[in-house]
Amino acid sequence: MGAWKLWRLMSRFNASKRTNIILQHLRMSMHTDAAAEVLLERKGCAGVITLNRPKFLNALNFSMIQQIYPQLKKWEQDPETFLIIIKGAGEKAFCAGGDIKAVSEAAKLNLKITQDFFREEYVLNNAIGSCQKPYVALIHGITMGGMRSHEYGGLIIHIFDKESYEECRKNCYQSIRKSSGKGVGLSVHGQFRVATEKSVFAMPETAIGLFPDVGGGYFLTRLQGKLGYFLALTGFRLKGRDVYAAGIATHFVDYEKLGMLEEDLLALKSPSKENIADVLGTYHAKSEIDQDKPFVLEEHMDKINSWFSANTVEQIIENLQQDGSSFALEQLKAINKMSPTSLKITLRQLMEGSSKTLQEVLTMEYRLSQACMRGHDFHEGVRAVLIDKDQNPKWKPADLKEVTDEDLNNHFKSLGSNDLKF
């Protein structure tokens, strides 16, 4: 047998082996009980949503979105439901994002689920933002935008036979229904957001070739000064009381009192928005942890406002270089690791989003999401960070100056009849 034929046989064997392993992982992902992943309960005067995947940091997935949305709308119309509370099970996370591997592979297989997922997620984000009932998000623990590595791995393979390919398509479709989402969008658009000393907030999307979505173009631009621009472009993490100081949370409560707060809210009799605000305000006023601690970015805010007021990413980088302080150089180092395309998309997203409504921003971000699915950098970011884990993505283009206006315009282009509709 010739060397070429032997190589082909070995390649087919190895590919088949990889395919079988991946299919096994995907079948495992289908065996979870979707009904148990999110709990939807009427308690006292409230509807209570519990993200119930503590082993996976309560990562939001498609099936959970499809359960939460109709129940949210039902409670909104129910005269006996006076407020809605959303929380995460366990002590580690409110919601730590979702599975970018499954999203990437579904996009590579050209599955419609990548359109459906972003569409239904953004519709839920809008429903939270426009909810007519007081909405209280208890954002204890990790609360992140973007998406996290999921427990079932990806599908970066070469499939040599049609049967395996079709089974991968089928199982990948099911897997993404079970495994993708983002936590920030479930909280920041609500009327009340309660942080604790264990809260961690970040929007790290530019590191994997995406952008801060779930309405990031709306809420980030409405933070103080240019703070939102800074968080979006650097992926900087806020912790504990700083989540409140930044304006992400509306209240801060010591974690040990969080259960008591929930009980007091549930015990209210036909409460008004003001009654709910009073209870939250009382607990906030009594919180003691880090009460006198200054905002972690307070001493840098004047410079942040100056650096990130620039109209181009190139100018922001130049501002940081010219400053030369250790803090400026630290942020420069972070930005230089990000996808150049994502950086430019994100800056324009924020600049345009500052004058748009939430619905208009989500429509814009849906266009961006679909463009990223068609592009290179998102899939390369997934490879570098989550699959090969070499932390060395090869961005295309690799330099900011190579990202043209035409490239940007194509990301923001209308999808016509496929645009997001509410």
N, C-alpha and C positions, 0 to 999 in steps of 0.2 A: 504494500500500500504506500502511495506517495505521501510525502510530508504534508502537502497541501490538503489532501483528503483526510489525513489523520488529524490535522489542526481543525478542520471543519467539524469532524465528528466530536472532538473534544469540546469545541465551542458550543455545539448543540447540546451536549451532555451537561456542561456547566450552566448554560442558560436555562435548560429544563430544570436543573436542580434549584437554581435561584428562583425560578418561577414557582416551583412547588412550595418552597419556603415562604415566599411572599403570599401565595394563596392561602397557606395555612394561617399566617398572621391575620389576613383579612377576614377569613372565616371566623377566627376568634373574636374579631371586632364586632361581628354580627350577633354574638351570643349574649350581649348585655341586654338587660331589661330596660327598654326605653322609658317605661312608665316610672321607673325608680330613679332615673337620672335627674328628674326635677319633681319636686313636691309642690302641689298647688292646693292650698288649704284655706278654708274660711275659719278664722279664729277671732272670737270677740267681734269687734267692729271692723275687722280688716280682712283683706285677702292677703295671704302670705305665700310668697314664692321662695322656695329653698332650692338652690343649685346643689344637687346631691351627688357629687362625684369627688369626694374629698381625696381619694387616692390619686386623682389626676388634677388636683388643685382646682376642682370645680370648673374645668374647661367647658365652655359653652359649645354645644354642637347643634347641628341642623335639626335633629328631631326635637331637641329641647326648645329651640326657637318656635317650631311648629306647634308645640304645646302651650308655650307661654303667651304667644300673641292672641289667640282666640279667648283665652281665659282673662287676659288683661282687658280686652274689649268688653267681655261679659261683665266683669266687676265694675268697669267704668259706668255701665248702664244700670247696675243693680242699686236700688235705693237703700238697701241694707248694708252696703259696703261703703265705708266712709274714708278708708285709706288703703293703700297698697304698700306692703313691706317686701323687700327683696333682700335675701341674705345668702351666704354660702355655708354649706355644712362643714364641720370641723373647725380647727383653730388656725390653719395655715393660709387660707386664701378665700377671698370673695369670689374671684374668677380670674384665672391666669391665662386668658387667651384661648388658643385652639391649635389645631394640627395643620401646620403649613405643608407638611409632607403630603398629606392626602389631597390638599387643594392643588399643590403643584402637579401631582401625578394625574389628577382628574383633568386638569387643564391640558396636559400633554396628550391625554387620550381623547381630547376634544369632547368631554362630557358636558352636557347641558347643565349638570348639577352645579358647575362653577358659576353659572349665571344665576341659577335659582337660589343658591346659598347667599351670595352677596345681596341679591334683590330682597329676599325675605328678611335677612338680618337688618338691612337698612330700613325696611318698612317697620320692623319692630322698634328700632332706634327712634324713628319718627313718632310712633305711637306712644312711646315713653315720654318724649318731649312735649307732646300735645295732650297728654293724659289729663282729664278733667278732675280726677281725684288726686288728693295729695299722695305723692309717691316718695317713699322713704327707702333709700339704699343704705344698708349697713355694710360699708366697705372695709371691713376688718381684714387684715392680711393682704396678700398679693392681689392687686387690681391693675391689670395691664391691658393695653391695647395690643394690636398686632396679634400674632399667633405663636403658640408654643409647640415644641416637639411633642408628638403624641406617642402613645404607648405601642402603636402597631407598626411603626416603620413605614418605609416608602416603597415605591415600585420602580426604582431606577434600574431597568433591565432591558435586555434585548429579547423579544419574544419571537420564537422561530416558527411556531405553529399557530394556525388560526384559532383552534379550540382554546388554547391557553390564553391567547389574546382576548377572546371574547369573554372568557371567565374572569380575566383581570378587569376588563371594562365593567362587568356586572358587579364584581366585588368591590372595586374601587368606588363605584357609585354608592353602594351600600355603606362603605367605610366612611366616606365624607359626610353622609347623612348622620353618622354616629360620632363625627369627630372634628368639627371645626367651629371656630368662633372667637369672639373677643369680649373681654370683660368690661372695659371702660364704657362701651356703648350702652350697657345695661344700667349704668349708674349716673353718669355725668349729666344726662339730659333730664333727670328727675328733679323734682322740686327741692328735695332734701337729701343730702349725702353726709353720712356720719362716719368719720374716720376714727381710728384708735391708734395707740402707740405702736401697734404692729402693722399698720397699713403701709403698703409699698405701691407707689404709682409710677408708671413709665409708659412712654410711647416709643418703642424701639424699632419701628418698622424700617427706617432707612438703612439699617444694618443688614437687612435681608432683601433689599431691592423692592420694597413696597413704600407706602406712605402712611401717615397717621390718619386712618380712616374712621369709620363709625361716627362721623360728624366732627372729626378733629379740626377740620377747616372752619367749623363754627365755634366750638367751645374754647379751643386753644387761643383763638384770636381775641377772645373776650376776657382773658386773664389780664392782670396788671401789666402795663407797659408792653414790652416785647418778650415777656416770660414764655408765652406759648410758642413763639418762634424758636426760642432757645431750647425748650423741651423737645420740640418736634425734630429739630435738625441734629441735636446731639444725643438724644435718647437718655438724657440725664434722669436719674431716679430720685424721687422724693419719698421720704420716709416719715412715719409718725405724724407729729403735729405739723410738720412742714406741708403735708398734703392739705391740711386746713389753711395754713398761712398762704399757700399759693392760690387758694380759691377753688381747688378741685372739690374739696369737701365744704359743706356749709356749717358743720358742727364737728366738735371733737369730744369724744367720751372715752374715759378709761375703760379698757377692755373688760375688766372685772365687773363693770356696771352695765355692760351692754345687754345682758340678759334681763336685768331689772328694767332697763329702758324699754325693751320690747314688751315686757309684761304690762308696764304702765300705759303704753300706747294702745295695746289690745284692750285694756280695761276701760278706756274712754267711752262715754255714752254719747252716741251721735255727735262726734266731735267736728268742729269746724276746722278750717286750715289754721286759724289762729290758736285754737286749743292744742293742736299738734305741735305748732311752732313753740308754744309756751313750754310744753313738756321737754322738747329737744333743747330749748334754751336753758332750762333749769339744770339739766344734766351737764350741758356744756359748761355752764358757769361753775359747777362743782368739780369739774375735772381738775386734777392736780398734776398729773404727769407732764413734765417738761413745760409747765405753765409759763415759766419765765425765760424759756429758751428762745433766742432770736431766730428768725427765719434763716435757714442755711444759706440762702442766696442774698440775704439782705445787704451785706457789704458790697456785693457785686452788681446790684440791680441797675445802678446808674450806667455802669459800663455795658451791661447786657442790653439795656435800652439803646445805647449808642451803637454798639457793634451790630445788633440785629435789626437796626432801622434801615440798613442798606437794601437796595432794590434787587441786588443780584447776589448769588452765592459767592461769586468771585470776590465781590467787595466785602462781604462778611469775613471771608478768609483773610483778605488783606488787612481788615481792621484788627483781627486777632493777631496777625503777624506783627503789625506795627506796635500794638500794645506791649507784647513781649513778656507780660507778667506770667507767673507760674500757672495761675488760673486760666488765663487766655490760651496759653500753650497747651494746657490739658484739654480744653474744648476743641482746639485746632486739631489735636491728635485724634480725638473722637470723630470729628467731621471727616477727616482725611481717610478714615476707614470705610465710610459710607459709600453707597452707590451714587456716582455722580448724577445719573439720571434721576434717582429717587430724591436727591437733594434739590434739584431744580424743579421737579414736579411738586415737591412739598412746599417750597417757598411760594411758588405761584398759587398753589392750592390755598395757602393761608392768606395771601394778599387778596385773592378774589373772594375767599370765604368771609372776610371781615365785613363785607357789605351785603352778604346774602342771608336769606332766611335758612333755617335748618333744612327744610325740604329742598331748597335750591342747592345747598351744600351737598346733601346726600345724593342728589341727582348727578352733580359734578363728580363726586367720589365714586359713584357706580361706573361712570365712564372710565375713570382712572383705573379702577379695579380690573376691568375687562382688558384694558390696554396692557396692564402689567402681566396679566395671564398670557397674553400673546407675545410678550417680550422675552428678553434674555435674562435680565438681572435677577428677577424674582427666583427663577429656577436655579440660577447659579448661587444665589444667597442660601437657598435651602441646601444645596449640595455642600457648600463650604462650612456652614454652621452646624448642620444637623445630620448629614449623611457621612461624608468623608471626615468631617470635623477637623479639617486642616486650618480653619479660620483664615483662609487665604483666598477669598473670592476673586475671580478674574472678571471684573466688570467690563461690559461693552456698551458704550464707549468707556474707556478707562480714565479719561480726563474730562474735566468740566467743559473745557473749550470745545470738545468734540460733540457735546450734546447741543444740537442745533435748535433754533426756534421751530423749525419744521417738526422735529422730533417731539417737542413739547406740545405744539398745536395738535398733533395727531393723538396725543393722550387725552386732550380735553375736548376732542371732537364729538359732536352729537352722534348718538347711536340710532337716531331716527325712531322708527317704531319700536326699537328694542330699548329705548331709554327707560329709566326707572319711573314707575308710575305709582302713585299713592291712592 
